[in-house]
Amino acid sequence: MAQALADEVPRLLAAVAEALAAADSDALRRAAHALKGAAANFSAEATVTMASELERLSAAGDVSGAARLAGRLEVEATQLMVALRTFAETGICAY
């Protein structure tokens, strides 16, 4: 399951970036919600919190606020992805 989420993170981050580029707040909300749910399965609180805030901003139509948060979310979700891959390969949790 860890490897599956690690493989999914780049797709979800790409969906966030595409939605931001298109200023599509509904697609952005869906992508943020999916990332939040996936991260919650591993109790990745920082990623969950940021994705939840991104979801809230996009639901409110605040694409510019969402864009400011998206960079930080990308860094956090990438760290989660690396930790999940390490866990899947070694059984050691480094997150």
C-alpha positions as a Markdown table, in Angstrom:
| # | Residue | x | y | z |
|---|---|---|---|---|
| 1 | Met | 0.0 | 0.0 | 0.0 |
| 2 | Ala | 2.9 | 2.4 | 0.7 |
| 3 | Gln | 4.3 | 1.9 | -2.7 |
| 4 | Ala | 0.9 | 2.4 | -4.3 |
| 5 | Leu | 0.6 | 5.8 | -2.6 |
| 6 | Ala | 4.2 | 6.7 | -3.4 |
| 7 | Asp | 3.4 | 6.0 | -7.1 |
| 8 | Glu | 0.2 | 8.0 | -6.9 |
| 9 | Val | 1.7 | 11.2 | -5.4 |
| 10 | Pro | 3.3 | 12.5 | -8.6 |
| 11 | Arg | 0.0 | 12.0 | -10.5 |
| 12 | Leu | -1.9 | 13.9 | -7.8 |
| 13 | Leu | 0.7 | 16.7 | -7.7 |
| 14 | Ala | 0.4 | 17.0 | -11.5 |
| 15 | Ala | -3.4 | 17.2 | -11.2 |
| 16 | Val | -2.9 | 20.1 | -8.7 |
| 17 | Ala | -0.5 | 21.9 | -11.1 |
| 18 | Glu | -2.7 | 21.4 | -14.1 |
| 19 | Ala | -5.8 | 22.7 | -12.2 |
| 20 | Leu | -3.8 | 25.7 | -11.1 |
| 21 | Ala | -2.5 | 26.4 | -14.6 |
| 22 | Ala | -6.1 | 26.3 | -15.9 |
| 23 | Ala | -7.4 | 28.3 | -12.8 |
| 24 | Asp | -9.9 | 25.4 | -12.5 |
| 25 | Ser | -10.9 | 25.6 | -8.8 |
| 26 | Asp | -13.2 | 22.6 | -9.0 |
| 27 | Ala | -10.5 | 20.3 | -10.5 |
| 28 | Leu | -8.1 | 21.7 | -7.9 |
| 29 | Arg | -10.5 | 20.9 | -5.1 |
| 30 | Arg | -10.9 | 17.3 | -6.3 |
| 31 | Ala | -7.1 | 16.9 | -6.6 |
| 32 | Ala | -6.5 | 18.3 | -3.2 |
| 33 | His | -9.2 | 16.1 | -1.7 |
| 34 | Ala | -7.7 | 13.0 | -3.3 |
| 35 | Leu | -4.3 | 13.9 | -2.0 |
| 36 | Lys | -5.7 | 14.6 | 1.5 |
| 37 | Gly | -7.4 | 11.2 | 1.6 |
| 38 | Ala | -4.4 | 9.3 | 0.4 |
| 39 | Ala | -2.1 | 11.0 | 2.9 |
| 40 | Ala | -4.6 | 10.4 | 5.7 |
| 41 | Asn | -4.2 | 6.6 | 5.2 |
| 42 | Phe | -0.7 | 7.0 | 6.5 |
| 43 | Ser | -1.4 | 9.7 | 9.1 |
| 44 | Ala | 0.8 | 12.1 | 7.2 |
| 45 | Glu | -0.5 | 15.1 | 9.2 |
| 46 | Ala | 1.5 | 17.8 | 7.5 |
| 47 | Thr | 0.4 | 16.7 | 4.0 |
| 48 | Val | -3.2 | 16.2 | 5.2 |
| 49 | Thr | -3.3 | 19.7 | 6.7 |
| 50 | Met | -1.9 | 21.4 | 3.7 |
| 51 | Ala | -4.1 | 19.4 | 1.3 |
| 52 | Ser | -7.1 | 20.2 | 3.4 |
| 53 | Glu | -6.3 | 23.9 | 3.3 |
| 54 | Leu | -5.8 | 23.7 | -0.5 |
| 55 | Glu | -9.2 | 22.0 | -0.8 |
| 56 | Arg | -10.8 | 24.8 | 1.3 |
| 57 | Leu | -9.1 | 27.6 | -0.7 |
| 58 | Ser | -10.1 | 26.0 | -4.0 |
| 59 | Ala | -13.7 | 25.5 | -2.8 |
| 60 | Ala | -13.8 | 29.2 | -2.0 |
| 61 | Gly | -12.5 | 30.0 | -5.4 |
| 62 | Asp | -9.3 | 31.4 | -4.1 |
| 63 | Val | -7.0 | 30.1 | -6.8 |
| 64 | Ser | -4.3 | 32.7 | -6.0 |
| 65 | Gly | -4.2 | 31.7 | -2.4 |
| 66 | Ala | -4.2 | 28.0 | -3.4 |
| 67 | Ala | -1.2 | 28.7 | -5.8 |
| 68 | Arg | 0.8 | 30.2 | -2.9 |
| 69 | Leu | 0.2 | 27.0 | -0.8 |
| 70 | Ala | 0.7 | 24.5 | -3.6 |
| 71 | Gly | 4.5 | 24.9 | -3.7 |
| 72 | Arg | 4.8 | 24.1 | 0.0 |
| 73 | Leu | 2.4 | 21.1 | -0.4 |
| 74 | Glu | 4.5 | 19.8 | -3.3 |
| 75 | Val | 7.6 | 19.8 | -1.1 |
| 76 | Glu | 5.8 | 18.1 | 1.8 |
| 77 | Ala | 4.1 | 15.5 | -0.5 |
| 78 | Thr | 7.4 | 14.8 | -2.2 |
| 79 | Gln | 9.0 | 14.1 | 1.2 |
| 80 | Leu | 6.1 | 11.8 | 2.0 |
| 81 | Met | 6.6 | 10.0 | -1.3 |
| 82 | Val | 10.3 | 9.4 | -0.6 |
| 83 | Ala | 9.5 | 8.2 | 2.9 |
| 84 | Leu | 6.9 | 5.8 | 1.6 |
| 85 | Arg | 9.2 | 4.4 | -1.1 |
| 86 | Thr | 11.9 | 3.9 | 1.6 |
| 87 | Phe | 9.3 | 2.1 | 3.8 |
| 88 | Ala | 8.1 | -0.1 | 1.0 |
| 89 | Glu | 11.7 | -1.1 | 0.2 |
| 90 | Thr | 13.2 | -1.4 | 3.6 |
| 91 | Gly | 10.3 | -1.5 | 6.2 |
| 92 | Ile | 11.9 | 1.5 | 7.9 |
| 93 | Cys | 9.7 | 4.5 | 8.4 |
| 94 | Ala | 11.7 | 7.7 | 7.9 |
| 95 | Tyr | 8.8 | 10.3 | 7.9 |
